């Protein structure tokens, strides 16, 4: 599906060598595991944070689950996008944080128009 968004180089892998090679080639990079058990701190549901990583920090623990690695992009804000059928909805999230999910009290939301791109395929649902 093409919606006009530019996506930085991205790798999803559980192979430590592939992750190290990607980070060396595209760093600085951020990462997060794609699967993690729910955990709580003082009764509050938590999430695994997106964090910056260097190639020398990556070891065999990467093999435990698939991780998303992506070239870090200097940002002003985040945009969360939802696609329903052929409609694209976007909201800007201002936080000043690398990972906006770590402090919901700091968030400000603004509805934004998504970039114009190629039409969505007719098979989109």
Secondary structure as UniProt FT lines:
FT   STRAND          10..13
FT   HELIX           16..26
FT   STRAND          29..33
FT   STRAND          39..41
FT   TURN            42..43
FT   STRAND          44..46
FT   STRAND          51..53
FT   HELIX           55..57
FT   HELIX           60..64
FT   STRAND          67..71
FT   STRAND          78..84
FT   TURN            85..86
FT   STRAND          87..94
FT   HELIX           100..102
FT   HELIX           104..106
FT   STRAND          108..112
FT   TURN            122..123
//
